Amino acid sequence: MRLIGIDEDKYSLQQVIKNTSSEATTQKLIEVFHHKLRKNFNDLGFFWKARTHVRGITYLCTDQKALLMLNLTRRFISCIFFTGHGHIKGLNKGIWLKSGETCGSERFRIKDDESIDRAVKFAVEAHILAKEWAEKMKHK
């Protein structure tokens, strides 16, 4: 499987799928999610990057600022969205990178078409919040 716009320098998507023992349904979920997310971001004129990590894909709104981390599992995709000091309607606050900070969302599961559509909406909101965060940090 090859998805347009994903940097696979560290891990190929095939390695990620193997590492996570993802089933065919999960592989289809990531294909559909990535396609819809890419289309939404491009239609909105958002800069974005994506790169694989050992268990999934990280999406970024700048060269350095992540907005979404997703991990593949056998039967679903687990996502955490960046919220900074803001809030994404429909998600509770949660940990982003380390315990004790609440710049992320609770984990969200992508398991069907409805959850794909919700995740794309959340990712658009996360992109806006992460981009604002990155701009503020640049001027500090």
DALINPE-V346752 format. One line per field, one symbol per residue. ss: DSSP state (H for helix, E for strand, - for the rest). phi: phi as a letter, one per 20 degrees, with the letter a starting at -180 (. if undefined). A space follows every 10 residues. Layout:
ss=???
phi=???
//
This chain:
ss=-----EE--- --HHHHHHHH ---HHHHHHH HHHHHHHHHH HHHH----EE EEE--EEEEE -----EEEEE EE----EEEE EE-------- --EE------ ---EE--EEE --HHHHHHHH HHHHHHHHHH HHHHHHHH--
phi=.cdfndfdfe cfffffffgd lffgffffgf ffgffffgff fffemffbcb bfcgdrcddc dcfcefdbdc decgcbddcc dfcleebdgo cefbfedbgo dcecdffcde caffffffff ffffffffff ffffffffee
//
